[in-house]
Amino acid sequence: MVGARRPETRWVTRLIPFLLAGCVGFSTYVFVKRICIDFYLNTQGQSGTATGLLIVYFLFLFLMLITYFRVFLVIQFNPGVVPLGPLAVEQRAREKEERKKRGRCSTLCRGSHQDDLEGNRYEGYWPDPNVDSPGLERFYSKDIFVCHTDGRPRWCTSCCNWKQDRTSHCSEINRCVKKMDHYCPWVGGIVGETSYKFFVQFTFYTAAYCGVVIIVAAICLKSLNQNGLGVDGSVIGALALASFFGVFTFTMTATGVRYICVNLTNVDYLKSKTLVHQLAIRVPRGTPASLDYGVITYPLPKPNTPDSTPPSSDQTIPRETPSPRDLLATRTFAIVRTEKGENPWDLGHYRNWKSVMGNNIFDWFLPFSPSPCESFENNESFYEMGPLVQELRKRFNLPEIPMSEKGGVQMGRVNGR
């Protein structure tokens, strides 16, 4: 499990489930006892109405609870965090050991979350200069990936790893998260690729549940007033709670559906109007750079003299001559930029929806199957790309890859070896 760094956030996250349980328990008491039994059954003698309302109430209560437990458990046990790089593992283990040695005295005297026993403080490194850096091959074995200006994948200095497409670093848990959306203490932690579908289902069913309570409680209060039976304070309390959470979850559901339809997360949307994506798109081996784009060839050539810092743009390093085997394994990528606001993962509303919610209507409404995008990966990209990629090829006049180069990274046999 991955927890928040700040102790106050951790405690809020731990206490909120009890608060929610109390609210649901109170609403259930009011709906079942005060409204259905005391008013409709005993006072009005409407047993059919009471039975029907109870069936509807417990149906939506069940759907709300099962989606809540689903999203909560996924966040606790499969939050979609990216494994730490070797340097980060070593550094964090060393810091954890140092905190243990300081003992209780430093715990009582600490002045900030930086020395918190459960938190993680970390100072990162520059991108790994090793041309055989662990994980780098996963990127250049694809036909397209998000990159820096120099053509290398994005690097997280806190986690010491190459950041897969659509991965963001969450400062709250100090880890990189796939398709990170937001940290939500209401559901126990970070909402991302593995939990977003279930989160939207939970907010949808919670809004529906609150809608049932609001409508029935309002009708009950009106009938009590018309019959001169006075106002029931507990019914008013349930109505107020349902109204608050109903508006909140309805807004979250509407926002979530909107993001799904355009294939964005909350992190993406906040910068969607100004964000420019830089992509490495595969082109034929040996394609030269042009005025419109630069190129990079993988595997990266090894320098004769190791250097721990990344080279500057105007620095020249003597490199080894690649072997014939290396030449067969090479891939060349053009480095291009999108226009502001363009989304290379936009597949169209319906396909965007299916990539998150599932391929059939049962998946859309039931919290059992994970999102298809969670398991998507092929030789082209980490996530399915939209028509913008082909448009970029035309926009920058990128040459097509010949049939002889198509397929995976080529590790052919050379000279019979």
N, C-alpha and C positions, 0 to 999 in steps of 0.2 A: 504494500500500500504506500502511496505517496501523499504526504501531508503538507499542509501549508507551513511556511517558514515562520510567520509571526504567531506568537502564542495566543494573542487575542482572536485572530482569525480561526485558529484551531478550536478554541473553546466555543466560539459562536457556531462553528460547523457541527460540533458535538452536541450542543444544546438544542439547536433548531429542530431536530427530529422529535424531541420531547414536546416542544412547543406546538408543532404541527399535530402530534398525537392528541394533545389536550384540546386543540381547536376542533378536530374531527370528533373526538369523544363527546364534547359539549354539543356540537351540532347534531350528532346522532341521538343523544338523549332528548334534545328539544324536538327533533323531527318525529322520532318514534313515540316518545311518551307524551309530550305536551300537545303535539299537533295531531298525530294519527290516532292515538289511543284516547287521550282526554277529550279532545275536541271532536274529531270526526266520528269516532266509535261511540264514546260514552255520551257526549252532549248531543250530537246530531243524529246518531244512530245510522250513520252511513258506512256500514262495514265494507261494502264493495269499494267505495272510494278510498278508505283507509288501506285496504289490501293492495289496491292498484298503486297507490303512492309509495307504499313500502317496497313493492317489487321494483319500481323505477329507481327509488332512492338507493337500495342496496346493489342494484345493477351498476349504477355509476360509481358508487362507493368502491365496489370490487374492482372495476376497471381503473379507477384512480389509484388504488392501493397497489395493484399488481404492476402498473407502469412505474409507480414510485420505487417499489422494491427492485424492479429491473434496472432502472437507471442508477439507483444508489449502489447496487452490487457491482454493476459494470464499472462505475467510477472508482470503487474501492479496489477491485481486483484486476481490472483491465482498462486502465485510464487512457491508453494509447500514447504513453510516454516513449520517447526514443531512448535506447540504451546509452548510458554514459560512455564516453571515450576512455581508453586506458589511462590517460593522464588525469582525467577528472576522477576516475575511480580511486586512483592512488592518492590524489590530493585530498579528497573528501574522507578517505579512510584515515589518513594521517591527522586531519583536523579533528575527526571524531575521537581518535585516541588521545590527542592533546586535551580535548575538553574533559575526557574522563580523568586524566591525570590532575587537572586543576581542581576537580572535586567540588564539594558543596560550597566551599568558600567563594569560588568564582561565580557559582550559580547565584548566591545571595547578593554578590556585589556587582553583577553585570548591569550595565547601564542601557543596553539596547539589545535588539533581537540578533545582533551579529554574534553574540556569545550564547545564544539560546541553545539548550541541549538538543532540542528537537529540530531546530532550524538548520539550514545549510548555507554557510557563507563560503563564497568561492571566488577567487580571482583567476581569470582564464588566461589562455595563451593565444598567440597569433595562429593563423591557419597553419596546419601541419605542413612543413616544407618537404616532407618525405614524399617522393614521387610514387612510392608504393604504399602510401598511407592507407591503413585499414578502412575499408568502406568506399574508397574512391572508385573502385572498379564498378560498383553498383550503378554509378552515374554514367560513366562513359560506355557502359554496355547498353544503355538506352539510346533512342534516336533523338530525344529531346529532354532537357532538364533546365531548371532555373539556375542561373549562375551569376557570379560577380563579373566585373568588367574584364578581368584577366581570363575569364573562361572557366575558372574553377567553380565548383559548387559553393553554395553559401556555407559559412562556417560559424558554429556557435562557440564563443570564447568561454562560456561558462560550463558547457557540457563536453567541450573538446571533441566535437564530432561534426561530420558533414551533414548539413540540414537537408533532409529530403524535401521535395517540392511540397508546398502548402504546410510546412512545419513552422511553428512559432515557439519562441522561448517564453514560458510563463514565469514571471518574476515571483509570483505568489508561492509556487512550489519549487522554483529554481530548476525546472526541467523543460526540455523541448517536448512539445505535444503535437501530434499529427492533427491537422485541421482544427487547431485550437479555436474555441468560440469565446468562452469566458469562464471565470471561476465563480461557482454558484454554491454558497454555503447551504442553500435550501435543499439541495440534493446531494450534498456531501463532498463536493470538490470540483475538479476541473471538468468542464463539458467540452468534448472534442469529437474526433472522428468516430470513436467506438460507442459514444453515449448520446450523440445529438439526436438521433432518431427517437430514442426512448424518452429523451427530455421533452421533445415536442409532443409526443403522445401523452406524456404525463401532464403537461400544461393544458393540452386540449381536453382531456378527461376531467381535470380539476375545474376548468372553466365550465364544463357541462354539469358537473356535480354541483358547483356553486349556483349555476342557473336554476337547477331544480329546487334547491333550498330557497333561493330568492323568490321564485314564483309562488311556491306553496306557502312560504311564511307570509308573504304579502297578502295572499288571498285569505289566509287564516286570520290575520290581524283585521282585515276589512270586515270579515264575517263576525268576529268578536265584537267589533265596534257597532255594527248594525244591529246585533242582537242584544246590545246593552250589557255585555258580559265583562266589560272592562278590557284593559290592555295587559297582555302577558309580557312582562319584562324579559323573560328568557327567550321568547320568540323574537323580540326586538334585537336582543343580543346576537342571536343566530343570524338574523337578517343582516346586521351590520358586518359581522365577520364574513359572511358569504359575499356581500357586496364588495368588501375590500379585496379579498382574495380572488373573486370573480373578475373584477376589472384588471387586476394585476396579471392573472394567468391568461385572460383573453388577449391582452396586449402582447404578452410573450408568445402566445401561439401565433397570432397574426404576423408578428415580426419573424418568428422562426419559419413559417410557411413562405414568407417573402424571400428570406435568405436562401431557402432550399431551391426555390423556383429559378433563382438567378445564379445558383451555385457559388454562394459566398458564405463566409462565416462572419461573425460579428467583428473580428479583427480585420478581415478583408474589407468589410463594408465601410468601416471608419475611415479608410484611406482609399476607397475605390475610385473616387473622382480624380485623384491626383497621382495614384500609384502607376509607375511604369515598370513592367516586368522585363527583366533581361533574361533571354533564353539562349541556350546553346543548342542549335539545330544541326543535325548531322548532314553533312554534304560529302561528295566523293573525296576519297583520299587524295591529298595533295592539292586541294582547291586553294588558290592563293587568296590573300586578303584583298579587299577592294576599298574604295572610298566610303562605301556604305556600311561595311561590317568588317570586323576582325575575325581571325580564325585561331583555333587551338587544336593541337593534335595529341591524342592519347594513345598509348600510355605516355606520360610526360617523360622526356629524355632526362637521363641522369646526369647531373653536373659532375665534372671531374673532382671538384673540391666541394665537400659538403658545407652547407650553410644553414644556420638555424633560423635565419630571418628571410621572409619572402622577398624576392628580388623586386627592385623598383622597375618602372616601365622603361627607363632609359639605361638599365644595367644589362650588360652582356656577360653571360657565363659560358665558359667553354664546356661543351657537352660531348659525350661519347657518341661514336657513330653507331646507329642501330644495326642489329643483326638482321639477316633475312627473315628469321622467325618473327622478330619484333615488327618488321615491316608488314607482314601479313596480318598482324594483330592490331595494327593502328586504325584509328578512327579520327576523322577530321570533323570539326564542328564550326559552324559560323555563329558568331556572337551578335545577336540582333536585339533590338528594343521595340517594345510595343508602344502604341500611343497611350496617352493618359486615359485611364478608365477602361481600357480594353481588358477583357477577361479570357485568357486562353483556355480555361476549363468550362466555359459556358457551352453546354450541349443543346440548348433549347429547353423551355420550361418543363416539358413532359419528361425528357430524358434526365434532366437535372433532378427532378422529383424522384424518379425511379432509382437513380444512383444512390440516394440517401434512404428513402423510405421502403424500397423493395419493388419487386417486379409484378406484384399482384395486390389486389385490394385487401386481402387478408393480412399481408405484411404491413400495409399502410396503417391498419387499426389495431393489430395485435403485437405485443412486445416480445416476440420470440426470436425471429431471424435478425441477424446483424445487418447493417447497411452493406449493399453490394460494393460500394466504393472502398470499404474496409479491406476486402480481399482482392480488389482489382490490382493487377500488375502484369505488364507484358514487356516485350522487348522495345516497345515504342516509348513508354513513359510510365511514371509512377501512378498517375491518374489519367483517366481518359481525357483526351484533348478534343477541343471543339474545332469548328471550321476556321478559326482565326489562324491556326498554324499554317494551313495551306495558303491563306491570304498573305501571311508573312513571307512565305516562300516566293510568292508572286511579287510582292511589294519590293523585296530586296533582290529579286532575280537570282534566287539560289538554285544551283543546278540540281537535278534529280539524281538520286543514288542509283548507279547501274545495278543490274541484276547480280553481277558477280560479287558485289559487296553487301547485298541484302542478307539479313539473318542476324545471328548473334555475333559476339566478338569472335573474330576468326583466328583460330589457333591451329592453322593447318600444318601439315608435315612438310619439312623442307629437306631437300636432298636425301630423301629416303630415311630420315631420322625419326 
